[in-house]
Amino acid sequence: MKDVNFWELLRSCGPHLTKSGRIVAEYLTQHGEEAQYLSISTLARACGVAEATIFRFCRALGFDGYNEMKISLAQANVGPGPAISHQLEPGMDTADLCEHSSAAAIDAISGTRAVLDPHAVDQAAALLQRARQVFCFGQGGSMVLATDIWARLATISTKFRTVSDSHMQIITASLLGPEDVVLFVSYSGATRDMMDTLRVARQSGAHVILLTHYADCPGASLSDVVLLCGAEESPLDPGSIPVKIAVLYVADVLVLRFRLDNQELCSLSRERTSKALATKLL
């Protein structure tokens, strides 16, 4: 990782960039703060260049890849530079922190509501309804969210399942068929383990529902339905709670749609599971 400030690095390397590289540099200079949230595909489209150009631009600046460049850009945005982020102050009153956290959660849900396609939710719910079995997958923090989604759906039917280990996920995917569904949670939609698992799932004939932030992410090309989370996550704040809230908001809409489309099953399941859990309460 480069220790030098991103903007200083850009200025020093600017004269040596190609014509297309200078286009990228100009865009980042003008849109530095919002660019830190963009996928490589979105940035390439915004600049009117190929993704390979963005990668070459990153290498020209001395970065190993796009994510390393985004982290450096985000770090530069919290200090002197074209864009300065408003940061939490160590001495802030706790009441102000409560307001800050509340506003962040509301913004995350509002942003997601703006991009979540009701038709896509209907399509995803239909796949869940027809499925023989549904596996909820993810990696890292996204696996925690996938487990939460599975736990909610598991109160309705035993056809909903989960596997946390990435090796077991790909093994499971290899044994799926056309009547099965993979519900994968990945904010970036661009992890190697996810792509490996989704490729195997599609080769097996299974359907894929992807819950992600980027409509143009690599995982979207392997998915039947894409459900979008609109919350922005800084490269310097991975696993942020507002983003998790936004993802669970999408999941809640999907679960509610599934429940309303299967009211008889859900009523019976609620009665049986409530009775079973009653013995666990003091």
Secondary structure, DSSP 8 states (H G I E B T S, - for coil): ---S-HHHHHHHHGGGS-HHHHHHHHHHHHSHHHHTT--HHHHHHHHTS-HHHHHHHHHHTT-SSHHHHHHHHHHHHTSSSS-------TT--HHHHHHHHHHHHHHHHHHHHHH--HHHHHHHHHHHHH-SEEEEEE-THHHHHHHHHHHHHTTT-TTEEE--SHHHHHHHHHT--TTEEEEEE-SSS--HHHHHHHHHHHHTT-EEEEEES-TTSGGGGG-SEEEE------TTSTT-HHHHHHHHHHHHHHHHHHHHHTHHHHHHHHHHHHHHHHTT--
